């Protein structure tokens, strides 16, 4: 399941390229759009938040993960961003199952 999270770090870089006063809003919007794209299996859309040099590997990993995991919920719980910082703390609740294990799993990912 933790294969789904690395893209969040990429979102921080993309969203923080916005003007200083709009960075927090841009980051929250980017994280939300990324999470919705992952939730609905739209990995190509999610990949737009990944730097171009990492995008192909991201798509390859997500396509493999789609065969192993079905995401039922991918909810952004917290986006903590301090103005001027290069990083943000993002907490996501992921609810998922595996075709080989029908038990529903919940994970808080940071």
N, C-alpha and C positions, 0 to 999 in steps of 0.2 A: 504494500500500500504506500509506503514512503516514496515510491517512484513518482507519485503524482505531485509531490511537493516542490522539488527543486525549481520548477518554473516560477514560483513565487519570488524567489530572489531576483530573477530577471525582471519581474514587474517593477520592483523597487527602482532599478536602474532606468527603465523606460519612463516611468511616471515622474521621476525626479528631474527629468530633463525639461519639464514645464517651467514657466515663470515662477519665481520664489513664492509669490503670494498664492498661487494656485496649486502648488505641489501637493499639499495634503489632500485636496479635493480630487486632483488628477490621480493620485495614488489609490485612494479609496475606490474611485470609478474603475481604474484599471484592474485592481484586485477583484472587484465584484464581477466584472465582465469575464476575467480569466476563470474565476470559480464557476460561473454559470456555464461557460463553454466546456469546462471539464465535466461538470455535472451531467450535461446532456451529450457527452461524447464528441463534441465538436473540437477535436484536437487541432485541426487546421486553424480555426479561429483563435484558439488559445495560443498557438505558436506565434501569432503576430506580436505577442508580448515577450518573446524570447529573442535575444540578439541573433542577427542573421548567421553569424559563425557557429552558433549552437543549435540552430533551428532543425537541421536535418536529423541530428542525434536525438533531439527532443521528440520529434515526430516518430522516429523509429522506436524509441522506448515506450511512448504512449500507445502506439499500435500494438506492441507486444503485451502491454499491461491490460489493454481492453479485452484480450482473450482470457485473462486471468482474474479480472476484477470487474464487478458491476457496481458502479457508484449509485447510491440511492439518494444521497444528500451530500452536498459540499457547501457548507454554510460559513461565510466569513464572520467570525465572532468579534475580532478585534483588529484594528489597524492603528498601531501606535507609531506616530511619526513626529519627530521633533524637527521644527523648521531649521533648515540649513544642514541637516544630517544627511549622510550618504546611505544610511540604512534605516529600515523600519522593522518593527516587530509585528508580525501578522499571525493571527491564530485562526485556524480553520477547523470546523467540526466535519469529519468525514464519516459517513455511514455507508458501508459496503458489504457485499457478499462475494463469494467465489463460486463458480459453477461446481466445483468439487466439494464445497463446504457450505451448505445452505444457512449456516448460522450468521446472523447479522452482526457485524462488528462496528463499533464506534471508536473513533480515535480523534483526539485533539492534537493537531499538528501545528508546530510553531516554526 
